[in-house]
Structure formats: C-alpha cells, structure tokens
Amino acid sequence: MKIAILPGDGIGTEIMAEAVKVLNALELRFETETALVGGAAYDAHGHPLPESTLALARSADAILFGAVGDWKYDKLDRPLRPEQAILGLRKHLGLFANFRPAICYEQLTHASSLKPALVAGLDILIIRELTGDIYFGQPRGRRTAVDGHFPGTEEAFDTMRYSKPEVERIAHVAFQAARKRAAGSGRSNARGKVTSVDKANVLETFQFWKDVVTEVHASYPDVQLEHMYVDNAAMQLVKAPKAFDVVVTGNMFGDILSDEAAMLTGSIGMLPSASLDKNNKGLYEPSHGSAPDIAGKGVANPLATILSAAMMLRFSLDQPEAADRVESAVKAVLSAGLRTGDIWSEGTRLVGTREMGDAVVAAITGKTITKS
Ligand code: NAD
C-alpha cells in the first residue's frame, strides 16, 4: 500500500507531521511518499498541482492532504492559486463521493450550538455526490426569455440532471458505507441505515434519484433504506440528528446539509473528510483550511487530520480495526482532558499541536496519558 502525503501550506505541514506519526504508531505495512502541493508547490515549481504531485497521487492507493492557501497568493491568476490543487485532484482522479462525518465527542458537547443532550454521542455520515447535479449540468447561462412569467426579459438558467450510472454508483457507496459502519465497533448511530434525501415531490431529477436508489437497495437487504425530502431532512438534522446514520444525497442538497451537520459538532478543528473514486481510492483531508493566522505557532489542532487518516484506513486501505484504534485513541485523549486552543474550556489542559499528536500516539501504543 502506498500513501501519498501532501501537507500543503500553513498549518498543513504541522498537522500532517502528527497524522504521519499516528500512522507509523500503528505498525502497519505501508509506504509513504511526500510531495508539494498548493502554495508550496507554486513557490517551488510555478504550479499548485505539478505533474510530479499529480503522478504520485495517481499511483498511490490513498492521498492524505493537509491544507492549502495563504493570503500572499491572493493576487495570482485563479488557475495558479493554491486552492486549485484540490479541484484539480478531484477532477483528475474522478473523486465523486464526498464523505463528511459529523461526530460530536461527549467531551466537546458544550462546543455545539444545540443542547448537549441532542448532540452528545452524535456520529453520523453525510455522503454527497460531488461531480454531477445542477452544479455541472448543461445547458446553463443567460438569455432572453421566450416564455415563462415575463417573456422578452433577461433570465438565467441552470440544468439539474443525473444519469442512472451516477446515481447508482453513489447509492452503492452509501449502502456499503452503512454496512461497514454497522460492522465496526462502538458507533452509537450506526444501525445499518441509509437515508436518501431528495425532492421527489417536486423535481423529476429527484424522483429518478429515488427510483434508482430504491433499485440499488435490492442488492443490500441487510441495510435499511428510508427516503426523506430535503426540507424535512434540514429540519430533522437540528431536531433529532442522532436518528440518522448514513445520509446520501445529490451535490447541491449535500453541499448545504453537510455544512449544517458539521456545525452540530461545534469545532472545525475536529472534522475530517474524504472524497472517493469508484474504486474507493480517496483523498482525505481536514474540513478546515491552512489557518495562516496560527501557522508556525505549534497551536493548531491536528485531530481533524488524524481522524482523516482513520477514514483513509477504513475506506481506502481496508483496515477497519486500525481505524477504530485511531478513533478510540482520540476519544481517550479528549477524556484525559487534553485540548488545543480551539476546543479548550475551563478545567481542561491546554496543549500544542505536537503534544496532542504525541498523546494520540501514546493512547495507541498503550502508554498512560497525563490527566489534566
Ligand atoms: P481556515 O479554516 O484556514 O481558518 C478559519 C479559522 O479556524 C481560523 O481562525 C483558524 O485559525 C481556525 N482553524 C482552522 N483550522 C484549525 C485547526 N486545525 N486548529 C485550530 N484552529 C483552526 O479558513 P480561512 O481562514 O477562511 O482560510 C485560510 C486559507 O485556507 C485560505 O487561503 C483558504 O483559501 C484556504 N482554505 C483551504 C482549504 C483546503 O485546503 N481544503 C479549505 C478552506 C480554506
């Protein structure tokens, strides 16, 4: 197994060093190779996604990505800006399935804007289709209306569309993810259930989506399927989020619902994500950016990147036990009261990036973590 390590810019290098340390502590058999990406790659090679980095990403079994960007690159032409590296990797590698877990650790319930009882122990997974829907559908543009309410006036239009293979492949991903979660240990919300979110009552595209998801479900009798309209899903996410397990939806609804779900957990420094291709090869990254305001200070929270590495073990490298070990170690460290600045509260022990990474390694290797 080969893992491409792309630390990127800002806190990217600091948080990645901790994630690599955690991976090494697991003593699995894999090879890593590191390459520049984002602003660092632009500085060295004149492009945020050099051919050599793309070639490494293509040849690896999985990609662990830190973060890219810095204000100093804001004046560059758009194709040369650091953030283009992520879009380039998604496009070139066909990463169509975006996984955004929303996990609220018991120890961090105060950080959520919802009542602790609603979010304590929350562990759900939003799967968003990433390369289709109204965001990419053609035709789109502006024109003079020939019909509608105001013919002869200027109008704009986009096209919502999904092909059968596009819906089939994301549905398979969702059912398989629900199955894997149910088989793993200790996930409080994992009950082998997929909620497919649509707007079938109004949109032809999403009646089609619902029909295709139902068809694919026939191959997964062990997984329960429920359908929910997107407006109701938005409401249920803040009313009873723990009633969900895996949520699968299209690009636009997923864009909105995954951010809503992320905020249930309170802290961006804790949120991992993954974008997968049809063979479950993926790019794994924290949901946050390169945080130039705290870069180089050794204070960034490395847990989102460490949890992204756990997702990589589970989804791309078929190492669910190792993923469980990493996630349990993170919980143990939080239970011991260790906190980086973004999640610190009265009565807990403030630690830096490296100390947090060391504590996760200690929890994995069975060493004692010093309590606050
Ligand atoms: P950001 O996520 O980098 O930072 C937002 C705030 O959260 C900052 O106050 C930062 O200090 C804090 N923060 C973020 N991650 C943290 C962590 N691990 N620990 C502690 N605090 C953390 O977003 P931004 O400031 O809007 O953007 C900064 C740069 O990152 C920009 O160049 C932006 O384009 C880029 N960006 C990159 C990605 C990516 O690489 N996937 C995603 C978003 C933004």
Residues whose N, C-alpha, C, O or C-beta is under 5 A from the ligand:
A	BS01	NAD	G66 A67 V68 G69 D70 W71 E83 G269 P286 S287 H288 G289 S290 A291 P292 D293 I294 V299 A300 N301 D342
